[in-house]
Each structure stands twice: as C-alpha cells, then as structure tokens.
Amino acid sequence: MNEAIDFASKGLDKTPQLEEKWISSFKGRGVFSTVILQLGDFVVEYRGDLITAKEAENRRNCPNACVDFLFDFRWRGGKWCIDATQDDGTFGRLVNDDHYNPNCKMKLIVLKDKPHLFLFALREINQGEEITYDYGGSDCPWRKEGVGEIFGYGVFRVLGVWECGGGGRVEEVMGGVGLGGG
Ligand SMILES: C[S@@+](CC[C@H](N)C(=O)[O-])C[C@H]1O[C@@H](n2cnc3c(N)ncnc32)[C@H](O)[C@@H]1O
C-alpha cells in the first residue's frame, strides 16, 4: 500500500514497469506489464475527476457523452464517480475489463480525506501480460455473445452507448488490511 500512496502523492504511474499498447480496433488500447509483478503488488491508479453521482448522471446524459471512462463507486454511504474521460496520458484509464480471469482488483484507499482507486495484483502477472480487472456490472456489451472481433473480417460493435451497469467492483481498504487479492 505504501507504494500506491507514494505514486499517488507524486501523481506518477509505475513506468517503465507498465506500457500502453494498441490491441485492436475492437478493444482499443490496453496496459501491459513489462516485468513480473507479484501477488498484492500495487499496479496502477485510476486517475480522473472525482465527481458526485449526480454530476456523473449529468455527464452521461449529455449529447454525445463518452461513458467509457466513468467509474462509479460507493464511499461513505454515498455514490461517487471518477471520470477519466480526459486523456491525461495516465495508464489507469486504459486498463480493460476481464470478468473471467482478471489479474487485478480495484481497491479504494482514502488519502487526505479523498478516495483514490488503485489496482492491485490478484496473482503473479507475467512480463508482457495485459493488465485487467473486472469492471463489475453485468451488461458490458463486449461480454455478450456475438459481440466481438470477427477474425480476418474486421470488427463489429453494438450500436449505442457502451456502459457496464451496477457500478465498479471496488473494495475499501483501511490500514493496509486485505491487500493481496481476496
Ligand atoms: C476505460 S476504457 C479502457 C481503455 C480502452 N481500451 C481505450 O483504448 O481507450 C473502457 C473501454 O474499453 C473497451 N473495453 C474494455 N474492456 C474490453 C474488453 N474486454 N473487450 C472489448 N473492449 C473492451 C470498451 O470500449 C470500454 O468502454
């Protein structure tokens, strides 16, 4: 956890241990590990604007809204959101969803009275492996049968807004308890 706090306070990503790569026109970009990461290691922070659920709803309802980067979570009995829509060059916003075999888990840590979202390794992560976590919810369109890449024939997507319902799957961590998966 100390490593996460250190990177958060400096506003830095864990480079060169992570790198961004283009995957495909279906999935877009992703984040990959350039080293072996151990179970429980801090991987990356999901950075963006901290906004209320009401503000998130307003942003979702804007014409041409991009909802790809809105991460909803609960904190202190309320609903909040981190909006990472703005491409600030950080890696957290580029981590893709995997609900079958994710290698990271999102955890909420409060620093200076402000919630931060961090990904920690759920297991050993190989060099060159894509960093993933379970976005939560149940209606991510790319998880549905018939949505995906057609090998050799380009790519297809469902039309409309892509949004995982139910909010992000995140667990609040206090005093370092519970790091290392689980
Ligand atoms: C937070 S962004 C992740 C970074 C994104 N791949 C990019 O290039 O900007 C979330 C978006 O990535 C895409 N995505 C995430 N996980 C995916 C997956 N398993 N399969 C296909 N697309 C995925 C979807 O378009 C989703 O709305």
The ligand as an ORCA input file, in Angstrom:
! r2SCAN-3c Opt
* xyz 0 1
  C     -11.693      2.519    -19.507
  S     -11.679      2.252    -21.241
  C     -10.301      1.145    -21.445
  C      -9.319      1.632    -22.490
  C      -9.799      1.499    -23.925
  N      -9.493      0.171    -24.423
  C      -9.160      2.553    -24.816
  O      -8.475      2.228    -25.777
  O      -9.360      3.752    -24.527
  C     -13.101      1.226    -21.382
  C     -13.456      0.884    -22.803
  O     -12.504     -0.047    -23.344
  C     -13.170     -1.041    -24.101
  N     -13.009     -2.346    -23.433
  C     -12.669     -2.581    -22.149
  N     -12.564     -3.887    -21.906
  C     -12.858     -4.521    -23.057
  C     -12.933     -5.880    -23.444
  N     -12.685     -6.873    -22.591
  N     -13.258     -6.157    -24.721
  C     -13.518     -5.170    -25.610
  N     -13.460     -3.855    -25.309
  C     -13.135     -3.527    -24.041
  C     -14.632     -0.614    -24.195
  O     -14.764      0.231    -25.313
  C     -14.797      0.198    -22.917
  O     -15.862      1.103    -22.997
*
